[in-house]
Amino acid sequence: MPGISPDVISHKLSISPICKPVRQKRRSYDAEQYEAMRTEVDKLKAIGFIREATYPVWLSNSVMVRKASGGWRMCQDYTDLNKACPKDSFPLPRIDQLVDATAGHKLLIFMDAYSGYNQIFMDPADSEHTTFITDRGLYCYNVMPFGLKNARGAYQRLVNRIFAKHVGSIMEVYVDDMLVKSRTVGGI
């Protein structure tokens, strides 16, 4: 998947200097979970979302969560890192007002925003703060992972910047994991 140019946006962590870095102790898993973790790490490495990390200051655990389909989902426990970052107060859209405001627009566009966070690169200075531990080593994200405290605000900034450059009147509406865009298009 091609990423958004860092010239447009990159995710920066605002870690409070008074917070001490936390290196979580490695958790143990059963054989099935380790295999699922290895498969996920191989997949993320192959598409360039993660890389090996050395000498991390912050270290998080991987958490294996059972999917409804019976498989495993690998998540990172960024609880400590999120506590060290102040909340980004970038305004997210108010759904009730935006849904009402879509009336009268000539074009409605639906976009799948499920994997949208992964298109935003991490700032290189902050990438190693997203380091997580597995049985095969330490890895950090090159792209913004799910689970970071201010990921929604960063993604909304990106959407606002991109659509403001290319489209006239825009409105963003989130419904579950779907991002609904409504815009006025001349001549239609």
PERA-V384018 format. One record per pair of residues at least 12 apart in sequence whose ideal C-beta (glycine too) atoms are under 10 Angstrom apart, sorted by the first residue. I is the first residue (numbers start at 1). J is the second residue. D is the distance in whole Angstrom. If there is no record, write none. Layout:
I J D
I J D
This chain:
1 47 7
1 48 9
1 49 9
1 115 7
1 118 7
1 119 7
1 143 9
2 119 8
3 48 8
3 49 9
3 118 8
3 119 5
3 120 7
3 121 6
3 142 8
3 143 6
3 144 10
4 116 9
4 118 10
4 119 5
4 120 6
4 121 7
4 143 9
4 144 10
4 158 6
4 161 9
4 162 8
5 121 8
6 120 9
6 121 5
6 122 9
6 123 8
6 124 8
8 120 9
8 121 10
8 157 10
8 158 7
8 161 6
8 162 7
8 165 9
9 119 10
9 120 6
9 121 8
9 123 10
9 144 9
9 154 7
9 155 9
9 157 6
9 158 5
9 159 10
9 160 10
9 161 7
9 162 9
10 120 7
10 121 5
10 122 7
10 123 5
10 124 8
10 125 10
10 126 9
10 127 10
10 143 10
10 144 8
10 154 9
10 158 10
11 117 9
11 120 5
11 121 7
11 122 5
11 123 6
11 126 7
11 127 9
11 130 9
11 141 9
11 143 8
11 144 4
11 145 9
11 148 7
11 150 8
11 151 7
11 153 10
11 154 5
11 155 9
11 157 10
11 158 9
12 85 10
12 122 8
12 123 4
12 125 8
12 126 6
12 150 9
12 154 8
13 58 9
13 81 7
13 82 10
13 84 8
13 85 6
13 122 8
13 123 7
13 125 9
13 126 4
13 127 9
13 129 6
13 130 8
13 144 10
13 148 8
13 149 9
13 150 8
14 84 9
14 85 5
14 86 6
14 87 10
14 88 8
14 126 9
14 149 10
14 150 8
15 57 9
15 58 8
15 81 8
15 84 5
15 85 6
15 86 9
15 126 8
15 129 7
16 83 9
16 84 5
16 85 7
16 86 7
17 84 9
18 84 9
19 58 10
19 80 9
19 81 9
19 83 7
19 84 4
19 85 9
20 57 10
20 80 10
20 84 8
21 56 9
21 57 4
21 58 5
21 59 8
21 80 8
21 81 9
21 84 8
21 129 8
22 57 9
22 58 6
22 59 7
22 60 8
22 79 9
22 80 4
22 81 7
22 83 9
22 84 8
23 56 7
23 57 8
23 58 7
23 59 4
23 60 9
23 80 9
23 131 9
23 133 9
24 58 9
24 59 6
24 60 6
24 61 5
24 62 10
24 76 10
24 77 7
24 78 10
24 79 9
24 80 7
24 81 10
24 132 9
24 133 7
25 59 9
25 61 8
25 133 9
26 59 9
26 61 7
26 62 9
26 133 5
26 134 9
26 135 8
26 138 10
27 61 5
27 62 8
27 63 8
27 64 9
27 77 9
27 133 8
28 135 9
29 62 8
29 63 9
29 64 6
29 72 9
29 134 10
29 135 8
30 64 9
32 64 9
32 72 8
33 62 9
33 63 10
33 64 4
33 65 10
33 66 9
33 72 6
33 74 9
33 135 10
34 64 9
34 134 8
34 135 6
34 136 9
35 72 9
36 64 6
36 66 10
36 67 10
36 71 7
36 72 4
36 73 9
36 74 7
37 62 6
37 63 10
37 64 6
37 72 8
37 74 6
37 134 6
37 135 7
37 136 8
38 74 10
38 134 7
38 135 8
38 136 6
39 71 10
39 72 9
39 74 9
40 62 8
40 64 9
40 71 10
40 72 8
40 73 8
40 74 4
40 75 10
40 134 9
41 62 9
41 74 8
41 132 9
41 134 6
41 135 9
41 136 7
41 137 9
41 139 6
42 136 9
43 74 10
44 74 9
44 118 10
44 139 8
44 141 8
44 142 9
44 143 9
44 145 9
45 139 8
47 118 9
47 142 10
47 143 9
48 142 6
48 143 8
49 118 6
49 139 9
49 141 6
49 142 6
49 143 5
49 144 10
49 145 8
50 127 10
50 130 9
50 131 10
50 132 9
50 139 5
50 140 7
50 141 6
50 142 7
50 143 8
50 145 9
51 127 8
51 128 9
51 139 7
51 140 6
51 141 8
51 142 6
52 131 10
52 136 9
52 137 6
52 138 7
52 139 6
52 140 8
53 127 8
53 128 5
53 129 10
53 130 9
53 131 4
53 132 9
53 133 9
53 137 8
53 138 4
53 139 6
53 140 4
53 141 9
54 128 8
54 131 9
54 137 9
54 138 7
54 140 9
55 128 8
55 131 9
55 138 9
56 128 5
56 129 8
56 130 9
56 131 4
56 132 9
56 133 9
56 138 6
56 139 10
56 140 7
57 128 7
57 129 7
57 131 8
58 78 9
58 80 7
58 81 5
58 84 8
58 126 10
58 128 8
58 129 5
58 130 8
58 131 6
58 132 10
58 140 9
59 80 9
59 81 10
59 128 10
59 129 9
59 130 10
59 131 5
59 132 7
59 133 6
59 138 7
59 140 10
60 75 10
60 76 5
60 77 5
60 78 5
60 79 8
60 80 7
60 81 7
60 82 10
60 129 9
60 130 8
60 131 7
60 132 5
60 133 7
60 140 10
60 145 10
60 147 9
61 75 9
61 76 7
61 77 5
61 78 10
61 79 9
61 80 10
61 132 7
61 133 6
61 134 9
62 74 5
62 75 7
62 76 6
62 77 8
62 132 5
62 133 7
62 134 6
62 135 9
62 139 9
63 75 5
63 76 7
63 77 5
63 132 9
63 147 9
74 132 9
74 134 9
75 132 9
75 145 9
75 146 7
75 147 6
76 130 7
76 131 9
76 132 5
76 133 10
76 139 10
76 141 8
76 145 6
76 146 8
76 147 5
76 148 9
77 132 8
77 133 10
77 147 8
78 129 9
78 130 7
78 132 9
78 145 8
78 146 9
78 147 5
78 148 6
78 149 8
78 151 10
79 147 9
79 149 10
81 129 6
81 130 8
81 131 10
81 147 9
81 148 7
81 149 8
82 147 8
82 148 7
82 149 4
82 150 9
82 151 10
83 149 8
84 129 9
84 149 9
85 129 9
85 148 8
85 149 5
85 150 7
86 149 9
86 150 9
87 149 7
87 150 7
87 153 9
88 149 8
88 150 4
88 151 9
88 152 8
88 153 4
88 154 7
88 156 10
88 157 9
89 150 9
89 153 8
90 150 8
90 152 8
90 153 4
90 154 8
90 155 10
90 156 6
90 157 6
90 160 9
91 153 8
91 156 8
91 160 10
92 152 6
92 153 7
92 155 10
92 156 6
92 172 9
92 174 8
93 156 7
93 159 10
93 160 10
93 171 8
93 172 5
93 173 6
93 174 6
93 179 10
93 180 10
94 173 9
95 172 10
95 173 6
95 174 6
95 175 7
95 180 9
96 173 10
97 171 10
97 173 9
98 171 5
98 172 7
98 173 4
98 174 9
98 175 10
98 180 8
98 182 8
99 171 9
99 173 6
99 175 8
99 180 8
99 182 9
100 173 10
101 171 6
101 173 9
101 182 8
102 171 6
102 173 7
102 180 8
102 181 9
102 182 4
102 183 10
103 182 9
104 182 9
104 184 8
105 169 8
105 170 10
105 171 7
105 181 10
105 182 4
105 183 7
105 184 6
105 185 9
106 182 9
106 183 9
106 184 6
106 185 6
106 186 9
106 187 9
106 188 5
107 167 10
107 181 9
107 182 7
107 183 6
107 184 7
107 185 5
107 188 6
108 171 10
108 173 10
108 180 7
108 181 8
108 182 5
108 183 8
109 163 10
109 167 9
109 170 10
109 179 9
109 180 8
109 181 4
109 182 7
109 183 7
109 185 10
110 175 9
110 178 6
110 179 8
110 180 6
110 181 8
110 182 10
111 159 9
111 172 10
111 178 8
111 179 5
111 180 8
111 181 6
112 177 8
112 178 7
112 179 8
113 155 8
113 159 8
113 172 10
113 174 8
113 176 10
113 177 6
113 178 7
113 179 4
113 180 9
113 181 10
114 146 10
114 176 10
114 177 5
114 178 8
114 179 9
115 146 10
115 177 10
116 144 10
116 151 10
116 155 6
116 158 8
116 159 8
116 177 9
116 179 7
117 143 8
117 144 5
117 145 7
117 146 6
117 147 9
117 148 9
117 151 5
117 152 9
117 154 8
117 155 6
117 158 9
118 141 9
118 142 10
118 143 5
118 144 7
118 145 8
118 146 8
119 143 7
119 144 8
119 155 9
119 158 8
120 143 6
120 144 4
120 151 8
120 154 6
120 155 7
120 157 9
120 158 6
121 141 9
121 142 6
121 143 6
121 144 7
122 140 8
122 141 6
122 142 6
122 143 6
122 144 6
122 145 8
122 148 9
123 144 10
124 142 9
126 140 9
126 141 10
126 144 10
126 148 10
127 140 5
127 141 6
127 142 6
127 143 9
127 144 10
128 140 5
128 141 9
129 141 9
129 148 10
130 142 9
130 143 9
130 144 9
130 145 6
130 147 9
130 148 7
132 145 9
144 158 10
152 174 9
155 179 9
156 172 7
156 174 9
156 179 10
159 172 6
159 174 10
159 179 7
159 181 8
160 172 7
163 181 7
163 183 8
166 183 10
167 181 8
167 183 5
167 184 9
167 185 8
168 183 7
168 184 6
168 185 8
168 186 8
169 182 9
169 183 6
169 184 5
169 185 9
170 182 8
170 183 5
170 184 9
171 183 7
171 184 9
